[in-house]
Amino acid sequence: MKAYKHHLIKNFEENASIFKKIFANIIFLIGVTKITWRKNNLTPQDYKNSLKIIQKGDVLLLGNHRRASGLFIRGSVTHASLYTGGGRVIHAISDGVVREKFRNFFSEYDTLAILRPKIKKGKKTFVKKAVSYARKQVGKPFDFFFASEQEDFFCSQLVNDAYQYAEFQTGLANHKKAQNIINKKIKLLEVNRALHPKEFFNGNFDTIFLSESLKDMEL
């Protein structure tokens, strides 16, 4: 798919500066570069097994360890997305918030975890609101500065915001409190405290599926 190949990022908010556009494209071109040519680790059996259990509103955590982006976003999972039903997901990638087929993940990513919000009553209502919110964000730009604004999104923010909009308490914040004055002043360092996809494991969610490649890894 185009999203995983070198190309020019053109989706920015109207008032985006030249610096932001250049910075975003440099980060993307570096991040999407393959550092190994091995095949990805998700398997056809992982796909079959996940289809048996996945439900609308599930949170998908994925890891891509074949590209340079994995050197900056470390961990067994490096990306978050929302399953919207019918074999479709919505997620924030470098080209912005997009819809994509669930099965596409199995030719790109190495690991997959499926999480489900811990909802005892009114689950359909929460899920409907969260999915509706995510759908309304489709087309918005990606947030390369991880600034947690509403004009653009980074992947874990989109998923977290969707459920917070639905008034479900995820137990997660889009940013950790800055540890020093430098982090407060320099936006480029905000990536160090932005919500990491792996933190969903510690949120108000149940883990219902792990790919075979993820079972022996530290979550």
Backbone as JSON, one array per atom type, in Angstrom:
{
  "sequence": "MKAYKHHLIKNFEENASIFKKIFANIIFLIGVTKITWRKNNLTPQDYKNSLKIIQKGDVLLLGNHRRASGLFIRGSVTHASLYTGGGRVIHAISDGVVREKFRNFFSEYDTLAILRPKIKKGKKTFVKKAVSYARKQVGKPFDFFFASEQEDFFCSQLVNDAYQYAEFQTGLANHKKAQNIINKKIKLLEVNRALHPKEFFNGNFDTIFLSESLKDMEL",
  "N": [[0.83, -1.2, 0.0], [0.33, 2.34, -0.53], [0.67, 3.87, 1.8], [2.72, 2.69, 3.21], [4.98, 3.07, 1.75], [7.63, 5.06, 0.32], [6.72, 8.36, -0.2], [5.34, 11.63, -0.88], [4.14, 13.53, 1.79], [1.16, 15.25, 1.96], [-1.03, 16.09, 3.34], [-2.03, 18.45, 5.39], [-3.0, 20.83, 7.96], [-4.62, 23.96, 7.12], [-3.13, 26.25, 7.89], [-0.56, 25.34, 8.23], [2.94, 25.54, 8.72], [5.82, 26.04, 6.55], [8.07, 24.89, 7.66], [6.93, 22.9, 9.31], [5.83, 21.2, 7.38], [8.09, 20.36, 5.96], [9.55, 19.17, 8.02], [7.78, 17.1, 8.79], [7.74, 15.5, 6.49], [10.41, 14.69, 6.33], [10.66, 13.19, 8.7], [8.77, 11.2, 8.11], [9.89, 9.97, 5.79], [12.23, 8.92, 6.82], [11.22, 7.23, 8.84], [9.61, 5.32, 7.47], [11.38, 3.83, 6.09], [12.76, 0.7, 5.34], [14.53, -1.43, 7.54], [15.18, -3.99, 7.56], [14.79, -6.77, 5.38], [13.26, -8.94, 5.76], [10.33, -11.08, 5.86], [7.19, -9.96, 7.17], [5.95, -10.78, 10.51], [3.31, -11.51, 11.23], [0.83, -13.97, 10.62], [-1.12, -16.02, 8.27], [-2.66, -17.72, 9.87], [-2.86, -16.28, 12.24], [-4.52, -14.26, 11.31], [-6.9, -15.7, 10.71], [-7.55, -16.66, 13.28], [-7.92, -14.27, 14.69], [-10.15, -13.18, 13.43], [-12.19, -14.69, 14.44], [-12.73, -13.68, 16.9], [-12.7, -10.89, 17.0], [-14.38, -7.75, 17.47], [-16.62, -5.03, 16.77], [-15.43, -1.9, 17.73], [-13.22, -2.77, 19.11], [-9.86, -2.32, 20.23], [-6.92, -2.17, 18.41], [-3.64, -3.11, 18.7], [-0.51, -2.82, 17.28], [2.68, -3.98, 16.03], [5.48, -2.87, 14.26], [8.41, -3.92, 13.23], [10.18, -3.84, 11.22], [10.79, -1.5, 10.05], [12.33, 1.77, 10.17], [10.96, 3.42, 11.9], [10.37, 1.91, 14.11], [12.62, 2.09, 15.63], [12.43, 4.43, 16.95], [9.93, 4.54, 18.15], [9.72, 2.5, 20.5], [9.26, -0.95, 21.49], [7.04, -3.83, 21.89], [4.63, -3.37, 20.66], [3.72, -0.77, 18.44], [1.86, 0.86, 17.33], [-1.52, 2.05, 17.19], [-4.98, 1.35, 16.6], [-8.48, 1.5, 15.63], [-11.04, -0.84, 15.5], [-13.73, -0.87, 13.34], [-15.73, -2.5, 12.5], [-17.11, -4.82, 10.05], [-14.77, -5.67, 8.79], [-13.1, -3.47, 8.7], [-10.88, -0.8, 9.68], [-10.05, 2.19, 11.49], [-7.48, 4.49, 11.57], [-4.72, 6.61, 12.6], [-2.24, 7.58, 10.51], [0.81, 8.46, 8.76], [-0.21, 9.81, 6.5], [-2.5, 10.85, 7.5], [-5.74, 10.6, 9.15], [-7.26, 7.64, 8.38], [-9.37, 5.2, 6.67], [-9.06, 1.67, 6.59], [-8.57, -1.68, 5.36], [-8.84, -4.4, 7.55], [-7.45, -6.77, 7.03], [-5.22, -5.93, 5.65], [-3.26, -5.33, 7.48], [-1.95, -7.65, 8.01], [-0.02, -8.14, 6.18], [1.91, -6.35, 6.66], [2.56, -5.76, 9.4], [4.24, -6.98, 12.42], [3.37, -7.84, 14.92], [0.33, -8.3, 16.82], [-2.19, -7.24, 18.98], [-5.37, -7.55, 20.42], [-7.61, -5.56, 22.07], [-10.27, -5.0, 24.38], [-12.71, -2.73, 25.52], [-13.47, -2.45, 29.0], [-16.51, -2.76, 29.66], [-19.47, -2.93, 31.35], [-22.2, -2.33, 31.25], [-24.36, -1.01, 28.74], [-22.72, -1.23, 26.49], [-22.98, -1.2, 23.65], [-23.78, 1.41, 23.14], [-21.58, 2.98, 24.01], [-19.59, 2.02, 22.25], [-20.71, 2.65, 19.76], [-20.68, 5.47, 19.85], [-17.94, 5.95, 20.06], [-16.9, 4.86, 17.68], [-18.3, 6.41, 15.84], [-17.2, 8.92, 16.39], [-14.53, 8.49, 15.6], [-14.9, 8.05, 12.86], [-15.67, 10.58, 12.02], [-13.32, 11.92, 12.1], [-11.84, 11.13, 9.98], [-9.68, 11.88, 7.35], [-8.45, 14.04, 8.52], [-5.24, 15.55, 9.33], [-2.08, 13.9, 10.21], [-0.47, 14.08, 13.38], [2.56, 15.1, 13.62], [4.02, 16.32, 15.56], [3.09, 15.43, 17.91], [1.29, 16.8, 19.59], [-1.24, 16.69, 20.61], [-3.61, 18.0, 19.68], [-6.8, 19.01, 18.24], [-6.95, 19.39, 15.56], [-5.31, 17.7, 14.24], [-4.01, 14.32, 14.52], [-2.21, 11.85, 16.46], [-1.58, 8.3, 16.46], [-2.33, 6.78, 18.87], [-3.61, 8.74, 20.31], [-5.92, 9.27, 18.77], [-7.46, 6.92, 19.12], [-7.77, 6.89, 21.92], [-9.05, 9.37, 22.34], [-11.43, 8.87, 20.99], [-12.83, 7.04, 22.62], [-12.92, 8.49, 24.99], [-14.5, 10.6, 24.17], [-16.84, 9.21, 23.94], [-17.44, 9.05, 26.54], [-16.33, 7.04, 28.03], [-14.23, 5.82, 30.5], [-11.02, 5.56, 29.93], [-8.75, 5.43, 31.42], [-6.4, 6.5, 30.65], [-4.09, 9.03, 29.58], [-3.43, 11.43, 27.03], [-0.97, 12.61, 27.11], [1.92, 12.44, 29.19], [2.82, 14.19, 32.18], [5.07, 16.86, 31.75], [8.5, 16.41, 32.52], [10.51, 18.24, 32.99], [11.65, 21.65, 32.51], [12.6, 21.91, 29.92], [11.2, 20.04, 28.36], [8.74, 21.22, 28.52], [9.01, 23.49, 27.04], [9.99, 22.88, 24.49], [8.5, 21.69, 21.75], [9.22, 19.6, 20.09], [10.14, 17.61, 21.7], [7.97, 16.43, 22.77], [7.18, 13.96, 21.9], [8.4, 12.19, 23.56], [6.8, 11.99, 25.76], [4.29, 11.46, 24.89], [1.28, 9.49, 24.6], [1.98, 6.15, 24.56], [1.37, 3.36, 22.43], [1.56, 0.86, 23.82], [0.7, 1.43, 26.37], [-2.0, 1.07, 26.5], [-2.39, -1.48, 27.4], [-2.33, -1.17, 30.1], [-4.53, 0.26, 30.61], [-8.14, 0.72, 30.88], [-8.97, -1.8, 29.73], [-9.53, -5.09, 28.4], [-7.32, -7.66, 27.42], [-7.79, -9.62, 24.68], [-6.78, -11.06, 22.62], [-3.71, -12.26, 21.33], [-1.19, -12.22, 18.92], [0.74, -14.99, 17.64], [3.4, -14.27, 17.45], [3.64, -12.39, 19.41], [3.24, -13.49, 21.88], [5.44, -14.4, 23.37], [6.77, -12.14, 23.95], [7.68, -9.16, 25.77], [5.1, -7.23, 27.09]],
  "CA": [[0.0, 0.0, 0.0], [1.05, 3.6, -0.6], [0.98, 4.38, 3.13], [3.94, 2.07, 3.72], [6.04, 3.3, 0.77], [8.1, 6.44, 0.26], [5.97, 9.3, -1.02], [5.27, 12.96, -0.28], [2.98, 13.8, 2.64], [0.55, 16.52, 1.54], [-2.2, 16.36, 4.17], [-1.73, 19.32, 6.52], [-4.0, 21.86, 8.19], [-4.44, 25.09, 6.19], [-2.12, 27.21, 8.33], [0.7, 24.65, 8.54], [4.13, 26.25, 8.26], [6.74, 25.31, 5.67], [8.91, 24.08, 8.55], [6.18, 21.72, 9.72], [5.68, 20.32, 6.23], [9.39, 19.76, 5.69], [9.87, 18.29, 9.16], [6.92, 15.92, 8.72], [8.17, 14.64, 5.38], [11.7, 14.09, 6.7], [10.36, 12.15, 9.69], [8.11, 10.09, 7.43], [10.82, 9.28, 4.89], [13.13, 8.12, 7.66], [10.46, 6.21, 9.56], [9.05, 4.27, 6.61], [12.49, 3.09, 5.48], [12.97, -0.65, 5.87], [15.85, -1.72, 8.09], [15.36, -5.41, 7.3], [13.97, -7.19, 4.25], [12.55, -10.18, 6.09], [8.86, -11.03, 5.8], [6.58, -9.62, 8.46], [5.73, -11.96, 11.34], [1.92, -11.93, 11.34], [0.61, -15.12, 9.73], [-2.51, -16.3, 7.89], [-3.36, -18.32, 11.0], [-3.2, -15.16, 13.13], [-5.68, -13.6, 10.72], [-8.06, -16.56, 10.91], [-7.88, -16.69, 14.71], [-8.41, -12.95, 15.12], [-11.49, -12.98, 12.88], [-13.15, -15.42, 15.27], [-12.94, -13.02, 18.18], [-12.73, -9.44, 16.9], [-15.69, -7.11, 17.5], [-16.67, -3.59, 16.54], [-15.01, -1.13, 18.9], [-11.98, -3.29, 19.68], [-8.63, -1.56, 20.01], [-5.88, -3.01, 17.83], [-2.27, -2.65, 18.92], [0.34, -3.5, 16.29], [4.1, -3.67, 16.07], [6.2, -2.96, 13.0], [9.82, -3.92, 13.61], [10.99, -3.92, 10.0], [11.03, -0.15, 9.54], [13.11, 2.62, 11.07], [10.08, 4.01, 12.92], [10.45, 1.07, 15.3], [13.79, 2.48, 16.43], [12.05, 5.62, 17.7], [8.8, 4.13, 18.98], [10.2, 1.18, 20.88], [8.32, -1.83, 22.18], [6.44, -4.94, 21.14], [3.59, -2.74, 19.83], [4.15, 0.59, 18.11], [0.78, 1.54, 16.62], [-2.87, 1.78, 17.7], [-6.07, 1.62, 15.67], [-9.81, 1.15, 16.13], [-11.81, -1.69, 14.58], [-15.05, -0.26, 13.2], [-16.68, -3.49, 12.01], [-17.12, -5.08, 8.62], [-13.43, -5.85, 8.27], [-12.48, -2.17, 8.5], [-10.31, -0.11, 10.83], [-9.7, 3.6, 11.31], [-6.27, 4.79, 12.33], [-3.96, 7.79, 12.2], [-0.92, 7.27, 9.97], [1.48, 9.66, 8.26], [-1.08, 10.5, 5.55], [-3.66, 11.36, 8.21], [-6.7, 9.61, 9.66], [-7.75, 6.91, 7.2], [-10.0, 3.89, 6.78], [-8.25, 0.64, 5.95], [-9.04, -3.04, 5.57], [-8.15, -5.1, 8.63], [-6.55, -7.8, 6.52], [-3.97, -5.33, 5.16], [-2.27, -5.32, 8.55], [-1.26, -8.94, 8.1], [1.09, -8.15, 5.23], [2.81, -5.26, 7.02], [2.99, -5.71, 10.8], [4.84, -8.17, 13.02], [2.63, -8.26, 16.11], [-1.04, -7.81, 16.95], [-2.97, -7.49, 20.19], [-6.73, -7.01, 20.36], [-8.09, -5.19, 23.39], [-11.69, -4.66, 24.41], [-13.01, -1.9, 26.69], [-14.17, -3.12, 30.1], [-17.81, -2.13, 29.78], [-20.44, -3.89, 31.88], [-23.54, -1.97, 30.8], [-24.43, -0.01, 27.68], [-21.55, -1.35, 25.62], [-23.28, -0.79, 22.27], [-23.83, 2.87, 23.1], [-20.2, 3.47, 24.08], [-18.89, 1.65, 21.02], [-21.3, 3.43, 18.66], [-20.19, 6.84, 19.95], [-16.5, 5.96, 19.8], [-16.72, 4.62, 16.25], [-18.82, 7.6, 15.16], [-16.19, 9.97, 16.55], [-13.39, 8.16, 14.75], [-15.28, 8.25, 11.46], [-15.73, 12.01, 11.75], [-11.96, 12.45, 12.03], [-11.2, 10.66, 8.74], [-9.25, 12.98, 6.48], [-7.63, 15.01, 9.26], [-3.81, 15.25, 9.21], [-1.35, 13.24, 11.29], [0.22, 15.02, 14.26], [3.97, 14.73, 13.7], [4.6, 16.94, 16.74], [2.48, 14.76, 19.08], [0.88, 17.92, 20.43], [-2.56, 16.38, 21.16], [-4.6, 18.98, 19.29], [-7.95, 18.41, 17.57], [-6.84, 19.58, 14.11], [-4.59, 16.54, 13.73], [-3.96, 13.25, 15.51], [-1.3, 10.72, 16.39], [-2.41, 7.09, 16.46], [-2.92, 6.42, 20.16], [-4.52, 9.83, 20.68], [-7.2, 9.09, 18.08], [-8.21, 5.84, 19.78], [-8.1, 7.33, 23.27], [-10.04, 10.44, 22.23], [-12.71, 8.3, 20.55], [-13.53, 6.48, 23.78], [-13.2, 9.56, 25.94], [-15.66, 11.3, 23.62], [-18.0, 8.36, 24.27], [-17.55, 9.13, 28.0], [-15.78, 5.83, 28.65], [-12.99, 6.15, 31.19], [-9.96, 4.66, 29.46], [-7.67, 5.37, 32.4], [-5.19, 6.92, 29.95], [-3.97, 10.43, 29.16], [-2.69, 11.54, 25.77], [0.39, 13.01, 27.42], [2.39, 12.43, 30.56], [3.26, 15.51, 32.6], [6.47, 17.14, 31.42], [9.38, 16.18, 33.65], [11.4, 19.37, 33.21], [11.31, 22.86, 31.78], [12.93, 21.75, 28.51], [10.08, 19.37, 27.72], [7.6, 22.13, 28.47], [9.28, 24.56, 26.1], [10.33, 22.41, 23.15], [7.46, 20.76, 21.31], [9.81, 18.44, 19.43], [10.4, 16.59, 22.7], [6.72, 15.91, 23.29], [7.06, 12.55, 21.54], [8.9, 11.41, 24.68], [5.78, 11.83, 26.79], [3.0, 11.15, 24.27], [0.71, 8.18, 24.93], [2.55, 5.05, 23.77], [0.36, 2.31, 22.24], [1.64, -0.21, 24.81], [0.04, 1.84, 27.6], [-3.38, 0.57, 26.51], [-2.4, -2.7, 28.21], [-2.52, -0.76, 31.49], [-5.76, 1.03, 30.68], [-9.38, 0.03, 31.26], [-9.24, -2.7, 28.61], [-9.14, -6.5, 28.51], [-6.6, -8.21, 26.27], [-8.54, -10.82, 24.29], [-6.07, -11.79, 21.57], [-2.31, -11.96, 21.05], [-0.63, -13.0, 17.82], [1.77, -15.94, 18.09], [4.67, -13.55, 17.53], [3.62, -11.49, 20.56], [3.02, -14.23, 23.12], [6.68, -14.56, 24.12], [7.41, -10.83, 24.08], [7.27, -8.33, 26.91], [4.06, -6.29, 26.67]],
  "C": [[0.86, 1.26, 0.0], [1.5, 4.07, 0.77], [2.3, 3.86, 3.67], [5.11, 2.19, 2.75], [6.44, 4.77, 0.79], [7.23, 7.27, -0.69], [5.9, 10.63, -0.27], [4.0, 13.11, 0.54], [2.44, 15.18, 2.29], [-0.62, 16.94, 2.43], [-1.81, 17.14, 5.42], [-2.9, 20.29, 6.73], [-3.64, 23.1, 7.38], [-3.3, 26.02, 6.59], [-0.78, 26.57, 8.69], [1.88, 25.4, 7.94], [4.96, 25.39, 7.31], [7.64, 24.39, 6.51], [8.2, 22.79, 8.93], [6.07, 20.72, 8.58], [6.99, 19.61, 5.91], [9.76, 18.76, 6.77], [9.08, 17.0, 9.08], [7.38, 14.96, 7.64], [9.52, 13.98, 5.66], [11.48, 12.94, 7.68], [9.72, 10.94, 9.02], [9.08, 9.29, 6.57], [11.82, 8.43, 5.66], [12.37, 6.94, 8.26], [9.98, 5.05, 8.72], [10.14, 3.42, 5.96], [12.67, 1.73, 6.14], [14.4, -0.81, 6.37], [16.15, -3.22, 8.0], [14.4, -5.82, 6.19], [13.27, -8.52, 4.52], [11.04, -9.97, 5.93], [8.32, -10.64, 7.16], [6.12, -10.88, 9.19], [4.27, -12.36, 11.56], [1.62, -12.97, 10.27], [-0.85, -15.24, 9.31], [-3.31, -16.92, 9.03], [-3.73, -17.27, 12.04], [-4.45, -14.46, 12.62], [-6.95, -14.41, 10.96], [-8.51, -16.56, 12.37], [-8.46, -15.37, 15.19], [-9.82, -12.69, 14.61], [-12.56, -13.65, 13.72], [-13.55, -14.63, 16.51], [-13.15, -11.51, 18.08], [-14.15, -8.9, 16.83], [-15.55, -5.61, 17.23], [-16.32, -2.86, 17.84], [-13.74, -1.63, 19.55], [-10.8, -2.39, 19.32], [-7.56, -2.52, 19.51], [-4.52, -2.37, 18.07], [-1.35, -3.48, 18.03], [1.79, -3.09, 16.45], [4.72, -3.86, 14.7], [7.69, -2.82, 13.31], [10.74, -4.04, 12.41], [11.36, -2.54, 9.47], [11.71, 0.71, 10.61], [12.26, 3.26, 12.15], [10.11, 3.22, 14.21], [11.64, 1.36, 16.18], [13.47, 3.67, 17.31], [10.87, 5.34, 18.62], [9.07, 2.69, 19.37], [9.1, 0.37, 21.53], [7.74, -2.9, 21.28], [5.28, -4.47, 20.27], [3.96, -1.28, 19.64], [3.05, 1.43, 17.46], [-0.56, 1.13, 17.21], [-3.9, 2.14, 16.65], [-7.38, 1.13, 16.26], [-10.55, 0.32, 15.08], [-13.25, -1.18, 14.54], [-16.1, -1.21, 12.64], [-16.57, -3.69, 10.51], [-15.75, -5.23, 8.0], [-12.66, -4.56, 8.05], [-11.92, -1.61, 9.82], [-10.17, 1.37, 10.47], [-8.47, 3.85, 12.16], [-5.58, 6.03, 11.77], [-2.56, 7.35, 11.78], [-0.35, 8.55, 9.36], [0.63, 10.47, 7.28], [-2.33, 11.09, 6.21], [-4.54, 10.25, 8.73], [-7.38, 8.95, 8.47], [-8.53, 5.66, 7.6], [-9.1, 2.88, 6.07], [-8.86, -0.73, 6.23], [-8.18, -3.72, 6.64], [-7.12, -6.08, 8.09], [-5.23, -7.22, 5.99], [-2.87, -5.36, 6.21], [-1.4, -6.57, 8.53], [-0.16, -9.11, 7.05], [2.12, -7.08, 5.56], [3.39, -5.38, 8.43], [3.51, -7.05, 11.31], [4.05, -8.71, 14.21], [1.24, -7.64, 16.12], [-1.62, -8.21, 18.3], [-4.33, -6.85, 20.0], [-7.21, -6.79, 21.78], [-9.55, -4.77, 23.3], [-11.99, -3.84, 25.66], [-13.82, -2.67, 27.73], [-15.48, -2.38, 30.37], [-18.83, -3.17, 30.23], [-21.85, -3.6, 31.36], [-23.46, -0.91, 29.69], [-23.28, -0.05, 26.71], [-21.82, -0.84, 24.21], [-23.28, 0.73, 22.13], [-22.43, 3.47, 23.11], [-19.47, 3.24, 22.76], [-19.39, 2.48, 19.84], [-20.76, 4.85, 18.66], [-18.7, 6.92, 19.59], [-16.22, 5.8, 18.31], [-17.18, 5.83, 15.44], [-17.81, 8.74, 15.22], [-15.01, 9.72, 15.62], [-13.7, 8.41, 13.28], [-15.29, 9.73, 11.08], [-14.34, 12.63, 11.61], [-11.23, 12.04, 10.75], [-10.89, 11.85, 7.83], [-8.4, 14.01, 7.18], [-6.16, 14.59, 9.21], [-3.27, 14.47, 10.4], [-0.59, 14.3, 12.09], [1.67, 14.58, 14.45], [4.67, 15.33, 14.91], [4.03, 16.35, 18.03], [1.99, 15.79, 20.09], [-0.53, 17.76, 21.0], [-3.58, 17.47, 20.89], [-5.72, 18.29, 18.51], [-7.9, 18.59, 16.05], [-6.12, 18.41, 13.46], [-4.39, 15.55, 14.87], [-2.73, 12.38, 15.34], [-2.1, 9.47, 16.76], [-3.09, 6.78, 17.78], [-3.88, 7.49, 20.66], [-5.89, 9.64, 20.05], [-8.06, 8.05, 18.78], [-8.66, 6.28, 21.17], [-9.17, 8.41, 23.26], [-11.41, 9.89, 21.84], [-13.49, 7.76, 21.74], [-13.8, 7.52, 24.86], [-14.38, 10.41, 25.47], [-16.94, 10.53, 23.95], [-18.25, 8.3, 25.77], [-17.21, 7.79, 28.68], [-14.43, 6.19, 29.24], [-11.9, 5.15, 30.82], [-8.86, 4.47, 30.5], [-6.34, 5.84, 31.82], [-5.25, 8.41, 29.61], [-3.13, 10.5, 27.9], [-1.24, 11.96, 25.97], [0.68, 12.81, 28.9], [2.85, 13.85, 30.9], [4.73, 15.69, 32.29], [7.34, 17.03, 32.66], [10.3, 17.36, 33.95], [11.01, 20.53, 32.3], [11.6, 22.73, 30.29], [11.76, 21.11, 27.77], [8.87, 20.29, 27.59], [7.78, 23.17, 27.36], [9.47, 24.08, 24.66], [9.35, 21.35, 22.69], [8.04, 19.5, 20.68], [10.06, 17.31, 20.42], [9.12, 15.98, 23.24], [6.49, 14.45, 22.94], [7.5, 11.68, 22.71], [7.85, 11.19, 25.76], [4.39, 11.61, 26.2], [2.57, 9.73, 24.63], [1.27, 7.11, 24.0], [1.48, 3.98, 23.61], [0.38, 1.22, 23.31], [0.93, 0.13, 26.11], [-1.42, 1.43, 27.65], [-3.48, -0.73, 27.29], [-2.66, -2.39, 29.68], [-3.78, 0.07, 31.68], [-6.95, 0.16, 31.04], [-9.86, -0.87, 30.11], [-8.82, -4.12, 28.96], [-8.4, -6.91, 27.25], [-7.26, -9.53, 25.89], [-7.84, -11.64, 23.21], [-4.63, -11.31, 21.47], [-1.86, -12.82, 19.88], [0.45, -13.93, 18.37], [3.11, -15.24, 18.29], [4.77, -12.67, 18.77], [3.6, -12.23, 21.9], [4.27, -14.38, 23.98], [7.42, -13.24, 24.31], [6.89, -10.09, 25.29], [6.27, -7.29, 26.43], [4.28, -4.92, 27.32]]
}
